[in-house]
């Protein structure tokens, strides 16, 4: 199978390529075919897809800075919604399947139990809305699709990890005297290599539809930070706070991004590990 990956140089893409190659796929990336391809440009996307002649397109490119999306909603719409529409149009024109990476952030976060694929999306911020609109573009344009929702993404290493774990590690390396982490936001971490292995297996099936793909367990941000410090053998002061300590952030955050992988479990493809096991591998894999 020939796979075109859009967004191969990002935090998730750098784990996706090795996972696909390990399964024996013929992999081509958008940036290799069309230098600096912009998903917002429909013509560039279509040219790239026709040059690649893929059997499936994996769309990973996204604006994931939640606060920037809130400050610049038009930018979020152009990248996450219109960009996804452009990829979906290309899949429709070539009559091939598409895999779109979405987010558990399409939910509001007021549910007491973990979210499943059957729950009705209701985003808490513009990032979530722009990704949900992307999902709707895929569903309306592509006959055969995989929508795979990730949780709190972990991965990318020192140069690409701009998410929560990367920020905690950066503070530790900078010899921060104190780190604050919230106890009132809970979710499901998603280790990029684990996620990508599932995707590599999923696209070999014809089990199209919407999937949650997160590591097992439901820590708070504080729990994650505490585990990072333990794994790094650091005694940095970690102070539990609530979300009011970060009231200056542009975007509101869902109180819960807990997720269960019900649809993956139903087809026997839920190979996601416990979040602590995955985090241990990640922290130990790099010379931070």
C-alpha positions, -999 to 999 in steps of 0.1 A, spaced: 0 0 0 13 35 -9 7 60 18 9 98 15 15 115 48 7 152 51 23 167 81 53 143 83 77 167 99 56 175 130 54 161 165 32 132 154 47 127 119 81 119 131 67 88 149 43 80 121 69 74 93 88 47 112 56 30 123 44 28 86 78 17 73 79 -10 100 47 -24 85 61 -25 50 41 4 35 54 24 6 55 59 23 58 93 6 55 126 23 39 158 11 70 179 19 92 156 -3 69 160 -33 60 197 -29 84 217 -8 66 237 19 32 225 7 4 245 25 -27 226 33 -46 259 31 -39 259 -7 -63 236 -24 -43 235 -56 -10 226 -39 -28 198 -20 -44 184 -52 -11 185 -71 7 167 -43 -20 140 -41 -19 134 -79 19 133 -79 20 108 -51 -7 84 -65 -14 70 -30 -38 43 -19 -46 64 12 -38 98 26 -30 104 62 -37 140 73 -17 149 103 -10 186 97 -28 209 122 -26 241 142 -25 226 177 -17 257 198 -50 260 216 -44 296 228 -34 308 193 -65 292 179 -86 312 204 -67 345 196 -67 338 158 -99 319 150 -96 326 113 -61 310 113 -74 280 131 -103 277 106 -80 280 76 -56 253 88 -77 229 107 -110 231 88 -103 244 53 -70 225 52 -88 193 60 -115 201 34 -87 204 8 -73 170 17 -107 155 17 -114 170 -17 -82 154 -30 -92 120 -16 -126 123 -32 -111 132 -66 -88 102 -64 -115 79 -49 -92 68 -21 -96 66 17 -85 92 41 -73 91 77 -77 124 97 -62 129 131 -86 147 154 -88 153 191 -107 144 223 -109 182 225 -141 181 204 -159 174 237 -169 201 263 -154 182 293 -184 181 316 -190 144 315 -180 124 346 -171 92 327 -146 89 299 -158 100 265 -165 74 238 -171 75 201 -208 75 207 -208 108 227 -220 139 209 -191 165 204 -195 199 219 -161 217 220 -150 241 248 -128 263 226 -121 273 191 -94 247 186 -119 220 193 -145 236 170 -120 239 141 -111 202 145 -147 192 147 -155 212 116 -127 192 100 -143 160 110 -175 171 93 -157 180 61 -142 145 60 -175 128 66 -193 149 40 -167 144 12 -149 111 17 -167 78 12 -142 57 32 -125 74 61 -108 69 94 -112 97 120 -88 90 149 -90 112 180 -60 116 202 -58 130 237 -30 148 255 -2 142 230 32 132 243 62 128 219 85 145 195 115 147 217 134 179 228 132 197 195 95 191 187 77 186 220 59 219 228 31 202 247 26 198 285 53 171 291 78 190 270 71 222 289 75 204 323 108 189 312 120 223 299 113 239 333 132 212 351 162 216 327 161 253 333 164 246 371 130 260 379 126 265 417 89 257 415 65 241 389 28 246 392 3 220 377 -34 219 379 -54 192 397 -88 200 382 -81 190 346 -80 153 339 -75 135 306 -59 106 286 -23 110 276 -15 98 241 21 86 234 28 93 197 47 61 189 19 40 205 -7 60 186 11 56 153 15 18 157 -23 16 160 -28 38 129 -4 16 109 -25 -14 118 -59 3 114 -53 15 78 -47 -21 67 -83 -29 76 -115 -17 60 -130 -9 94 -138 27 85 -153 51 110 -144 72 141 -120 60 167 -105 71 200 -69 62 205 -54 72 238 -32 55 264 -50 39 293 -56 58 326 -70 92 336 -44 114 353 -46 151 361 -20 175 348 -6 174 383 -3 136 382 16 138 349 40 164 361 46 144 393 54 113 373 78 132 350 97 146 380 99 111 395 112 96 362 138 123 359 148 118 396 144 155 403 133 171 436 119 203 420 90 217 440 57 208 425 27 228 436 -8 217 430 -31 245 419 -65 249 402 -72 264 368 -76 299 383 -38 300 385 -37 301 347 -66 325 341 -45 345 317 -46 318 290 -66 328 260 -86 296 256 -108 277 281 -98 241 287 -122 212 291 -123 199 327 -122 163 314 -106 148 283 -108 113 296 -113 88 268 -120 51 262 -110 33 230 -143 14 226 -142 11 188 -106 -1 187 -113 -26 214 -143 -39 194 -120 -48 164 -91 -60 186 -67 -32 178 -64 -14 211 -27 -19 218 -23 14 237 -4 9 270 -9 24 304 1 61 304 28 56 330 45 29 310 45 50 279 57 81 297 86 61 312 97 50 278 95 85 265 115 102 293 141 75 292 144 76 254 160 111 252 190 128 268 169 157 280 
